[in-house]
Amino acid sequence: MSNSRGRGLQANALGTFDTVVMAVAGSAPAYSIAATTAVLVGAVGLASPAALLYCAIPMLGIALAFSYLSRIDVNAGASYSWVGRTLHPFLGFISGWALVISTTIFMVAGSLPAGAMTLALFDEELAENTALSTLVGAGWFVIMLCVVLGGARLTVRAQLVMSGVELAILALFAVLALFHSGSARAFDWSWLGFGHFDGVTGFASGALIAAFYYWGWDVTSNLSEETRNSRRTTGLAGLIGVGIVFLLFEVFTIAVNVILSSKQIQENDANVLAVLGEEVWPGWGGKLLIVAVMLSTIATLETTLIQVTRSLFAMGRDRTMPSALGRVHRRWNTPWVAIAVVGVVALAMFVAANSLGTVGDILSDAISAIGLQIAVYYGLTGLAVVVAYRKMLLKSVGNFVLGGVWPLFGALFMFWIFVESLGQLGSSAVAIGIGGLAAGLIPMLWYWRQGSEYYRPAKLDAAWTVEADYVPAGGGPNSLAHEGLPTDF
């Protein structure tokens, strides 16, 4: 079937296991632990395991919101579509734009450590050469760009290899750390309580860092049009992904606090995992965990590319961005124009970040600013599910808690993080965070004036969708079509 808006993405390319792997890879466990543990320990000390625990609770609320919404609206744009059809199209566009901006910044920021880790396998001094690290990182980025261009099946095969090796190494070291005899301090259950936080401000600073350890699992929703039985699979995979990375984050944060001294953590802030590896398994440990971090970083570049290109594809298809972004490659069924545009923009940002010191400084602030943008689209999605399911919340305890109270709590937590971080981040980080969001007003207002149908949406109502279980004429039980979305399947 063909339609005026062109080809669709490749249907039924991914199964449940594939989607769970993508969710875990999206959160980049090894990369997150290596890059952020020292920052978290520096901010809240022995309360770091508690910060991760208490941030997992609202994050699960957001994962539940994604799960419930994906049941009633299958769309590669995910929160861009859901928020637009429940709260307001303007808020929906800003949700999509927040994801596009944050992922683009992250791809540039994540490529440098990918290059540095690759070089560190051969020579520690080479890894400190910023220009060379950027070049190698850009090389990995281009390879991942080609993999994502090659289609969903190729993407998931590459991901299975990278994440499989990464998770095997992490599991091995989790066990080795458990049986490690030497320790800087004894584990205490109070580390999981509130006692080690320095008041509400201390808790907030820990929450800001911990909440963004988890970011990335929602790639499953951006892959919904390419997933078998996606109304059930994408949400379930996101929830399982959050659970798996939570366990890994807790185990390794506790291991770092037990095995390494405060001085070791401070002195190796960017590579705390390699130091832990050396302590647990002298000689080989550090190298193996560097491999895990390298693979994790490259794997998350891939999932981030999927998120940004699928979001831009949905926007191009709806004509809320240039319609060329909605074009799909005839052979690979991937949004090739969106992938090419993201590739060119990211590579230009690599060059700028490396050649101009000031831009490099701006980029470090931009990484902090990502948090603001994530909080916006996660928070709005948490509100969207409550509105979409409002007529069904009182029909069962499960609906009330899992589709209402918990996602609402997650949304309020995200907005609280947003407000708190405005006071704690530097002025340039806030300028990039808010400025990046504000830049989205230009295409939003332009395409609204052009009369894009996205701005006249069919409201998303779970009561109607569940009762009708809408499937278009000729669609099978796994049809990915939903109201207002022409597809090629």
C-alpha positions as CSV (number, residue, x, y, z in Angstrom):
1,M,0.0,0.0,0.0
2,S,1.3,3.4,-0.8
3,N,0.1,6.8,0.4
4,S,0.6,10.4,0.0
5,R,3.1,10.6,2.8
6,G,5.4,7.9,1.4
7,R,6.8,4.7,2.8
8,G,6.7,3.6,6.4
9,L,9.3,2.1,8.7
10,Q,10.1,-1.6,8.7
11,A,7.3,-3.4,10.6
12,N,7.9,-6.3,13.0
13,A,11.7,-6.1,12.8
14,L,12.3,-6.4,16.6
15,G,11.0,-8.9,19.2
16,T,10.7,-8.6,23.0
17,F,14.3,-9.7,23.8
18,D,15.7,-7.3,21.2
19,T,13.7,-4.4,22.6
20,V,14.9,-5.1,26.2
21,V,18.5,-5.1,25.0
22,M,17.8,-1.7,23.4
23,A,16.3,-0.3,26.6
24,V,19.4,-1.4,28.7
25,A,21.8,-0.1,26.0
26,G,20.0,3.2,26.0
27,S,20.8,3.8,29.6
28,A,24.4,2.8,29.0
29,P,25.2,1.1,32.3
30,A,29.0,0.9,32.1
31,Y,29.3,4.4,30.6
32,S,27.0,5.9,33.2
33,I,28.8,4.2,36.1
34,A,32.3,5.2,34.8
35,A,31.4,8.8,34.0
36,T,29.0,9.8,36.8
37,T,29.8,7.7,39.9
38,A,32.6,10.1,41.0
39,V,30.3,13.1,40.5
40,L,27.5,11.5,42.5
41,V,29.9,10.4,45.3
42,G,31.4,13.9,45.3
43,A,27.9,15.4,45.7
44,V,26.3,13.1,48.3
45,G,29.1,10.8,49.5
46,L,27.8,7.6,51.2
47,A,24.2,8.6,50.3
48,S,24.9,7.8,46.6
49,P,23.2,4.3,46.7
50,A,20.2,6.0,48.3
51,A,20.1,8.7,45.7
52,L,19.9,6.0,42.9
53,L,17.3,4.1,44.9
54,Y,15.0,7.0,45.4
55,C,15.4,8.2,41.8
56,A,14.5,4.8,40.5
57,I,11.0,5.1,42.0
58,P,9.8,8.2,40.0
59,M,11.7,7.0,37.0
60,L,9.6,3.8,37.1
61,G,6.6,6.1,37.2
62,I,7.7,7.7,33.9
63,A,8.4,4.2,32.4
64,L,4.8,3.2,33.4
65,A,3.6,6.4,31.6
66,F,5.4,5.3,28.4
67,S,4.1,1.8,28.8
68,Y,0.4,2.9,29.2
69,L,0.6,5.4,26.4
70,S,2.3,3.1,23.9
71,R,-0.7,0.8,24.3
72,I,-3.0,3.3,22.8
73,D,-0.8,5.3,20.3
74,V,2.0,3.6,18.3
75,N,4.2,6.4,17.0
76,A,7.9,6.7,16.4
77,G,7.7,10.2,17.9
78,A,6.5,8.8,21.3
79,S,6.1,11.7,23.7
80,Y,5.9,14.1,20.8
81,S,2.7,12.4,19.7
82,W,1.3,11.6,23.1
83,V,1.7,15.0,24.7
84,G,0.5,16.7,21.6
85,R,-2.8,14.6,21.5
86,T,-3.5,14.9,25.3
87,L,-2.1,18.2,26.7
88,H,-1.6,20.5,23.7
89,P,0.2,20.3,20.3
90,F,2.6,23.1,21.3
91,L,3.6,21.1,24.4
92,G,3.9,18.0,22.2
93,F,6.2,19.7,19.8
94,I,8.4,21.0,22.7
95,S,8.6,17.4,24.1
96,G,9.8,16.2,20.7
97,W,12.2,19.1,20.4
98,A,13.6,18.6,23.9
99,L,14.5,15.0,22.9
100,V,16.1,16.1,19.6
101,I,18.2,18.8,21.3
102,S,19.3,16.7,24.2
103,T,20.2,13.7,22.1
104,T,22.1,15.8,19.6
105,I,24.2,17.3,22.4
106,F,24.7,13.9,24.0
107,M,26.0,12.3,20.8
108,V,28.7,14.9,20.5
109,A,29.5,14.7,24.3
110,G,29.5,10.9,24.2
111,S,31.7,10.5,21.2
112,L,34.8,11.9,23.0
113,P,34.8,9.3,25.7
114,A,34.2,6.6,23.1
115,G,37.4,7.7,21.4
116,A,39.4,8.1,24.6
117,M,38.4,4.7,25.9
118,T,39.4,3.1,22.6
119,L,42.8,4.8,22.7
120,A,43.2,3.9,26.4
121,L,43.2,0.2,25.5
122,F,46.5,0.8,23.7
123,D,48.1,3.7,25.5
124,E,46.9,5.8,28.5
125,E,48.8,8.9,27.2
126,L,47.1,8.7,23.8
127,A,43.7,8.8,25.5
128,E,44.6,12.3,26.9
129,N,45.1,13.7,23.4
130,T,41.8,15.5,22.8
131,A,42.1,15.9,19.1
132,L,42.9,12.2,18.5
133,S,40.1,11.1,20.9
134,T,37.7,13.3,19.0
135,L,38.8,11.9,15.7
136,V,38.5,8.2,16.9
137,G,35.1,9.1,18.5
138,A,33.9,10.7,15.3
139,G,35.0,7.5,13.5
140,W,32.8,5.4,15.9
141,F,29.9,7.8,15.4
142,V,30.1,7.5,11.6
143,I,30.2,3.6,11.9
144,M,27.1,3.7,14.2
145,L,25.4,6.2,11.7
146,C,25.9,3.6,8.9
147,V,24.6,0.8,11.1
148,V,21.4,2.8,12.0
149,L,21.0,3.6,8.3
150,G,21.2,-0.1,7.5
151,G,17.9,-0.8,9.2
152,A,16.4,-2.0,12.5
153,R,17.6,-5.6,12.2
154,L,21.2,-4.7,11.6
155,T,21.0,-2.1,14.4
156,V,19.8,-4.7,16.9
157,R,22.3,-7.3,15.8
158,A,25.2,-4.8,16.4
159,Q,23.5,-3.9,19.8
160,L,23.3,-7.6,20.9
161,V,27.0,-8.0,20.4
162,M,28.1,-4.8,22.1
163,S,25.7,-4.9,25.0
164,G,26.0,-8.6,25.4
165,V,29.8,-8.3,26.0
166,E,29.4,-5.2,28.1
167,L,26.8,-6.9,30.4
168,A,28.8,-10.1,30.7
169,I,31.8,-8.1,31.9
170,L,29.8,-6.1,34.3
171,A,28.1,-9.3,35.7
172,L,31.6,-10.9,36.2
173,F,32.9,-7.9,38.1
174,A,29.7,-7.6,40.2
175,V,30.4,-11.2,41.4
176,L,34.2,-10.6,41.9
177,A,33.4,-7.4,43.9
178,L,31.1,-9.4,46.1
179,F,34.0,-11.8,47.0
180,H,36.7,-9.1,47.2
181,S,38.4,-9.3,50.6
182,G,40.0,-5.9,50.9
183,S,37.9,-2.9,51.6
184,A,38.2,0.8,52.3
185,R,35.1,0.8,54.5
186,A,32.4,-1.7,55.6
187,F,29.0,-1.7,53.9
188,D,26.2,-0.3,56.1
189,W,22.5,-0.6,55.3
190,S,22.1,3.1,56.4
191,W,23.6,4.0,53.0
192,L,20.2,3.2,51.5
193,G,18.4,5.5,54.0
194,F,18.0,9.3,54.2
195,G,20.5,9.8,57.0
196,H,23.5,10.5,54.9
197,F,21.9,13.4,52.8
198,D,22.8,16.9,53.8
199,G,19.1,18.0,54.1
200,V,16.7,18.6,51.2
201,T,19.4,20.5,49.2
202,G,21.7,17.5,49.5
203,F,19.0,15.2,48.4
204,A,18.2,17.5,45.4
205,S,21.8,17.6,44.3
206,G,21.9,13.8,44.4
207,A,18.6,13.5,42.6
208,L,19.7,15.7,39.8
209,I,22.7,13.5,39.1
210,A,21.0,10.1,39.8
211,A,17.9,10.7,37.7
212,F,20.0,11.1,34.5
213,Y,21.9,7.9,35.1
214,Y,18.7,6.3,33.9
215,W,18.0,8.4,30.8
216,G,17.8,6.5,27.5
217,W,15.6,3.4,28.2
218,D,12.7,5.2,26.3
219,V,14.4,4.4,23.0
220,T,12.0,1.4,23.0
221,S,9.0,3.7,22.3
222,N,10.8,5.4,19.4
223,L,11.2,1.9,17.9
224,S,7.5,1.1,18.4
225,E,6.6,1.2,14.7
226,E,9.3,-1.4,14.0
227,T,8.5,-3.8,17.0
228,R,6.3,-6.9,16.9
229,N,3.2,-6.6,19.2
230,S,4.5,-3.1,20.1
231,R,1.5,-2.0,22.1
232,R,2.6,-4.5,24.8
233,T,6.3,-5.0,24.0
234,T,7.8,-1.4,24.0
235,G,6.4,-0.5,27.5
236,L,7.3,-3.8,29.1
237,A,10.8,-3.6,27.7
238,G,11.3,-0.1,29.0
239,L,10.2,-1.2,32.5
240,I,12.5,-4.3,32.4
241,G,15.4,-2.1,31.2
242,V,15.0,0.4,34.1
243,G,15.0,-2.5,36.5
244,I,18.2,-4.1,35.1
245,V,20.2,-0.9,35.0
246,F,18.9,0.0,38.5
247,L,20.4,-3.2,39.9
248,L,23.7,-2.6,38.0
249,F,23.9,1.0,39.2
250,E,23.3,0.0,42.8
251,V,25.8,-2.9,42.9
252,F,28.6,-0.9,41.4
253,T,28.0,2.3,43.4
254,I,28.1,0.2,46.6
255,A,31.2,-1.6,45.3
256,V,33.0,1.7,44.6
257,N,32.1,3.0,48.1
258,V,33.2,-0.2,49.8
259,I,36.4,-1.0,47.8
260,L,37.8,2.4,46.8
261,S,38.9,5.2,49.2
262,S,37.6,8.7,48.8
263,K,41.0,9.8,47.4
264,Q,40.9,7.1,44.7
265,I,37.5,8.1,43.7
266,Q,38.4,11.8,43.5
267,E,41.7,11.2,41.6
268,N,40.1,9.0,39.0
269,D,36.8,10.8,38.5
270,A,36.5,10.1,34.8
271,N,37.6,6.5,35.0
272,V,36.5,5.1,38.4
273,L,35.4,1.8,36.9
274,A,38.9,1.0,35.6
275,V,40.4,1.7,39.0
276,L,37.7,-0.6,40.6
277,G,38.6,-3.3,38.0
278,E,42.3,-3.1,38.9
279,E,41.5,-3.4,42.6
280,V,39.2,-6.4,42.1
281,W,41.3,-8.2,39.4
282,P,44.9,-6.7,39.3
283,G,46.4,-6.8,35.8
284,W,43.4,-7.6,33.7
285,G,40.5,-6.0,35.6
286,G,41.1,-2.4,34.5
287,K,41.5,-3.3,30.8
288,L,38.3,-5.4,30.8
289,L,36.2,-2.7,32.3
290,I,37.7,-0.1,29.9
291,V,36.4,-2.5,27.1
292,A,32.9,-2.5,28.8
293,V,32.8,1.3,29.0
294,M,34.0,1.7,25.4
295,L,31.3,-0.7,24.2
296,S,28.7,0.9,26.4
297,T,29.5,4.4,25.0
298,I,29.4,3.2,21.4
299,A,26.1,1.3,22.0
300,T,24.5,4.3,23.5
301,L,25.6,6.4,20.6
302,E,23.5,4.0,18.5
303,T,20.4,4.1,20.6
304,T,20.6,7.9,20.8
305,L,20.9,8.1,17.0
306,I,17.7,6.0,16.8
307,Q,15.8,8.3,19.3
308,V,16.7,11.5,17.4
309,T,16.2,10.2,13.9
310,R,12.9,8.5,14.7
311,S,11.6,11.7,16.4
312,L,12.7,13.8,13.4
313,F,11.0,11.3,11.1
314,A,7.7,11.6,13.0
315,M,8.0,15.4,12.8
316,G,8.8,15.4,9.1
317,R,5.9,13.0,8.5
318,D,3.5,15.4,10.4
319,R,5.0,18.4,8.6
320,T,6.0,20.1,11.8
321,M,9.6,20.1,10.5
322,P,10.7,19.9,6.8
323,S,8.8,17.1,5.2
324,A,11.9,15.6,3.7
325,L,12.8,14.3,7.2
326,G,9.8,11.9,6.9
327,R,11.3,10.2,3.8
328,V,12.2,6.5,4.2
329,H,14.9,4.6,2.2
330,R,13.4,2.2,-0.3
331,R,15.7,-0.7,0.6
332,W,16.5,-0.3,4.3
333,N,13.2,1.2,5.5
334,T,15.1,3.8,7.6
335,P,14.5,7.6,7.7
336,W,17.7,8.3,5.7
337,V,17.2,12.1,5.3
338,A,16.8,12.5,9.1
339,I,19.9,10.2,9.7
340,A,22.0,12.2,7.1
341,V,21.0,15.6,8.7
342,V,21.8,14.4,12.2
343,G,25.2,13.1,10.9
344,V,26.1,16.3,9.3
345,V,25.1,18.5,12.3
346,A,26.8,16.2,14.8
347,L,30.1,16.1,12.8
348,A,30.0,19.9,12.4
349,M,29.7,20.1,16.2
350,F,32.6,17.7,16.7
351,V,34.8,20.0,14.6
352,A,33.6,23.1,16.4
353,A,34.1,21.6,19.8
354,N,37.6,20.6,19.0
355,S,38.9,23.6,17.1
356,L,37.4,26.4,19.3
357,G,38.3,26.2,23.0
358,T,35.3,28.3,23.9
359,V,32.9,26.0,22.1
360,G,34.5,23.1,24.0
361,D,33.7,24.9,27.2
362,I,30.2,25.6,26.0
363,L,29.8,21.8,25.3
364,S,30.6,20.9,28.9
365,D,27.9,23.2,30.0
366,A,25.6,21.8,27.4
367,I,26.0,18.3,29.0
368,S,24.6,19.8,32.2
369,A,21.8,21.4,30.2
370,I,20.7,18.1,28.9
371,G,19.2,17.4,32.3
372,L,16.7,20.3,31.9
373,Q,15.6,19.1,28.5
374,I,15.1,15.5,29.7
375,A,13.1,16.6,32.7
376,V,10.7,18.5,30.4
377,Y,9.8,15.7,28.1
378,Y,9.7,13.0,30.8
379,G,7.6,15.3,33.0
380,L,5.1,16.2,30.3
381,T,4.7,12.5,29.4
382,G,3.9,11.7,33.0
383,L,1.1,14.2,32.9
384,A,-0.1,13.0,29.4
385,V,-0.9,9.5,30.6
386,V,-3.1,10.8,33.5
387,V,-5.1,12.9,31.0
388,A,-5.3,10.1,28.4
389,Y,-6.5,7.5,31.0
390,R,-8.6,9.9,33.2
391,K,-11.9,8.1,32.5
392,M,-10.4,4.7,33.4
393,L,-8.4,5.5,36.5
394,L,-11.2,4.6,38.9
395,K,-12.1,1.4,37.1
396,S,-9.4,-0.6,38.9
397,V,-6.7,-0.2,41.6
398,G,-4.1,-1.1,39.0
399,N,-5.2,1.7,36.6
400,F,-5.3,4.2,39.5
401,V,-1.9,3.4,40.9
402,L,0.1,2.4,37.8
403,G,-1.6,4.6,35.2
404,G,-2.3,7.6,37.5
405,V,-0.7,8.1,40.9
406,W,2.8,6.7,40.1
407,P,3.3,8.5,36.7
408,L,1.9,11.7,38.2
409,F,4.5,11.4,41.0
410,G,7.2,10.8,38.4
411,A,6.1,13.9,36.5
412,L,6.1,16.1,39.6
413,F,9.5,14.8,40.5
414,M,10.9,15.7,37.0
415,F,9.5,19.2,37.3
416,W,11.0,19.5,40.8
417,I,14.4,18.5,39.4
418,F,14.0,21.1,36.6
419,V,13.3,23.9,39.1
420,E,16.0,22.8,41.5
421,S,18.6,22.5,38.7
422,L,17.9,26.0,37.5
423,G,19.3,27.3,40.8
424,Q,22.3,24.9,40.8
425,L,23.6,25.0,37.2
426,G,25.8,27.8,35.9
427,S,24.4,30.6,33.8
428,S,25.7,29.2,30.5
429,A,24.3,25.7,31.2
430,V,20.9,27.2,31.9
431,A,21.2,29.4,28.8
432,I,21.9,26.4,26.6
433,G,19.2,24.3,28.4
434,I,16.4,26.9,28.1
435,G,17.8,28.5,24.9
436,G,17.8,25.1,23.2
437,L,14.2,24.6,24.1
438,A,13.3,28.2,23.1
439,A,14.9,27.6,19.7
440,G,12.1,25.1,19.0
441,L,9.5,27.9,19.1
442,I,10.7,29.0,15.6
443,P,9.9,25.8,13.7
444,M,6.8,25.2,15.9
445,L,5.2,28.6,15.1
446,W,6.3,28.5,11.4
447,Y,4.7,25.1,10.7
448,W,1.7,25.9,12.9
449,R,1.1,28.9,10.6
450,Q,1.6,26.6,7.6
451,G,-1.4,24.6,8.8
452,S,0.2,21.3,9.7
453,E,-2.5,18.8,10.7
454,Y,-0.5,17.9,13.8
455,Y,-1.9,21.1,15.4
456,R,-5.4,19.9,14.9
457,P,-5.1,16.5,16.6
458,A,-7.5,13.7,17.3
459,K,-7.6,13.7,21.1
460,L,-6.0,10.6,22.7
461,D,-8.6,9.0,25.0
462,A,-7.7,5.6,26.5
463,A,-11.4,4.8,27.2
464,W,-12.3,5.1,23.5
465,T,-9.1,3.4,22.2
466,V,-9.4,0.4,24.5
467,E,-13.1,-0.1,23.8
468,A,-12.7,0.3,20.1
469,D,-9.2,-1.3,19.8
470,Y,-9.0,0.6,16.5
471,V,-7.5,-1.4,13.6
472,P,-7.9,-0.1,10.0
473,A,-9.5,-2.1,7.3
474,G,-7.2,-5.0,6.3
475,G,-4.9,-4.6,9.3
476,G,-4.0,-7.7,11.4
477,P,-3.8,-8.0,15.1
478,N,-0.2,-6.6,15.1
479,S,-1.1,-3.7,12.8
480,L,0.9,-0.6,13.8
481,A,-1.6,1.8,12.5
482,H,-3.5,4.1,14.7
483,E,-5.9,6.9,14.1
484,G,-4.4,9.7,12.0
485,L,-1.2,7.7,11.1
486,P,-1.0,6.4,7.5
487,T,1.5,3.5,7.3
488,D,2.9,1.2,4.7
489,F,2.3,-2.1,6.5
